């Protein structure tokens, strides 16, 4: 009976003491970003399609309502204990959406996490990616990356529309 009470108290009081680790905010262009070594890009969906040449097959006009987010990380260095990637959208101190994007276990032999997804532009200011690392080392905890810091546009050469004379066979 005493053992059950002690184990119960350890579970109740031990978990909060252990905590979730350290949450570190990663600023774009910072030394921490360089040390982590991930690649992250956020582009307008239509710009992404244009860069792949899809506008020649399907005419694309104007900006899209979504961004394409591409994330790539190698489980090495500070991210050696990388266990997961989570997207969180938070507004007014409440979580609107929280979705796991990638899970990597200690038994997983793959050393890379490669994720691509779409996100609505109106959610971008409230969206963060969390890189969760197991607490086996001093570098453990999680790293929080604001997506709005990575929004950019692809500079594509301006194309002129073909004339009717060039359509003749």
C-alpha positions in Angstrom: 0.0 0.0 0.0 2.8 2.4 0.9 4.5 1.7 -2.4 1.4 2.6 -4.3 1.1 5.9 -2.5 4.7 6.8 -3.0 4.5 5.9 -6.7 1.3 7.9 -7.1 3.0 10.9 -5.4 6.0 10.6 -7.6 3.8 10.6 -10.7 1.8 13.6 -9.5 4.7 15.7 -8.4 7.5 14.3 -10.5 6.0 15.1 -13.9 5.7 18.8 -13.4 9.2 19.0 -11.9 10.6 17.3 -14.9 8.8 19.7 -17.3 8.9 19.8 -21.0 12.4 21.0 -21.3 13.6 24.3 -22.6 11.7 26.2 -25.3 14.0 28.3 -27.4 12.8 30.9 -29.9 14.8 30.7 -33.1 15.2 34.0 -34.9 15.8 34.0 -38.6 19.5 34.7 -39.4 20.6 34.0 -35.8 23.5 31.9 -34.7 21.1 29.3 -33.3 19.4 28.9 -36.7 22.9 28.2 -38.2 23.7 25.7 -35.5 20.5 23.8 -36.0 21.1 23.6 -39.7 17.5 23.2 -40.9 16.2 24.6 -44.2 12.8 26.4 -44.2 11.1 28.3 -47.0 7.7 29.9 -47.3 6.4 31.0 -50.7 3.1 31.9 -52.3 1.6 28.8 -53.8 1.3 30.3 -57.3 4.9 31.5 -57.2 6.0 27.9 -56.3 3.9 26.5 -59.2 5.4 29.1 -61.6 8.9 28.2 -60.6 8.1 24.6 -61.5 6.8 25.7 -64.9 3.2 24.7 -64.2 2.0 28.1 -65.4 2.7 27.0 -69.0 0.2 24.2 -68.7 -2.3 25.9 -66.5 -2.6 29.7 -66.6 -2.0 31.1 -63.1 -2.9 34.7 -62.3 -2.4 36.7 -59.2 -1.4 35.6 -55.7 -2.8 32.5 -54.1 -4.7 32.4 -50.7 -2.1 29.9 -49.4 1.6 29.6 -48.8 3.7 26.5 -49.5 6.0 25.7 -46.6 9.0 23.4 -47.1 11.0 22.2 -44.1 14.1 19.9 -44.2 16.3 18.9 -41.3 19.0 16.3 -40.7 19.0 14.6 -37.3 22.6 15.6 -36.4 24.4 18.0 -34.2 21.9 19.9 -32.0 19.0 18.1 -33.7 20.5 14.6 -33.0 17.7 13.9 -30.6 15.0 15.3 -33.0 11.8 13.4 -32.2 9.1 15.4 -33.9 7.9 18.5 -35.8 4.6 20.2 -34.8 2.7 23.0 -36.4 0.8 25.2 -34.0 -1.5 28.1 -34.7 -2.3 30.2 -31.6 -4.6 33.2 -31.3 -5.4 35.2 -28.2 -3.6 32.8 -25.8 -5.5 29.8 -27.1 -4.4 27.1 -29.6 -6.5 27.0 -32.7 -4.7 24.1 -34.4 -1.9 21.9 -33.3 -0.9 19.1 -35.7 2.1 16.8 -35.7 3.8 16.9 -39.1 6.6 14.4 -38.5 7.5 11.9 -35.8 10.9 10.3 -35.5 11.6 7.6 -32.9 14.9 6.4 -31.5 14.4 3.2 -33.5 13.9 5.1 -36.8 16.9 4.7 -39.0 16.1 7.7 -41.1 18.3 10.7 -40.3 16.2 13.3 -42.2 12.9 15.0 -41.7 11.4 16.4 -44.9 7.9 18.0 -44.8 5.9 20.1 -47.2 2.4 21.6 -46.5 0.0 24.4 -47.4 -1.1 27.0 -44.9 -3.7 29.8 -45.4 -2.1 33.3 -45.6 -4.4 34.7 -42.9 -3.0 32.1 -40.4 0.7 32.9 -41.1 1.2 35.5 -38.3 0.0 33.1 -35.7 1.8 29.9 -36.9 4.9 28.4 -35.4 6.8 25.2 -36.0 8.2 23.4 -33.0 11.2 21.1 -33.3 10.9 18.7 -30.4 14.0 17.1 -29.1 14.3 14.3 -26.4 15.9 15.3 -23.2 19.0 13.0 -23.4 21.4 15.9 -23.7 22.0 19.5 -22.7 20.7 20.5 -26.2 17.3 18.9 -25.5 14.0 20.7 -25.3 12.2 22.3 -28.2 12.9 25.0 -30.7 10.1 27.3 -31.8 10.3 28.9 -35.3 7.8 31.7 -36.4 6.7 31.0 -40.0 6.0 34.7 -40.7 9.8 35.4 -40.5 10.4 33.1 -43.5 7.8 34.5 -46.0 9.4 35.4 -49.3 8.6 35.6 -52.9 10.3 33.9 -55.8 11.7 36.3 -58.3 10.7 35.0 -61.7 11.4 36.6 -65.0 8.5 38.4 -66.5 7.0 36.4 -69.4 5.2 38.0 -72.3 2.0 36.4 -73.5 2.2 34.7 -76.9 0.7 36.4 -79.8 -1.9 34.7 -82.1 0.7 34.5 -84.9 3.0 32.3 -82.8 0.2 29.8 -82.3 0.1 28.8 -85.9 1.5 25.4 -86.8 
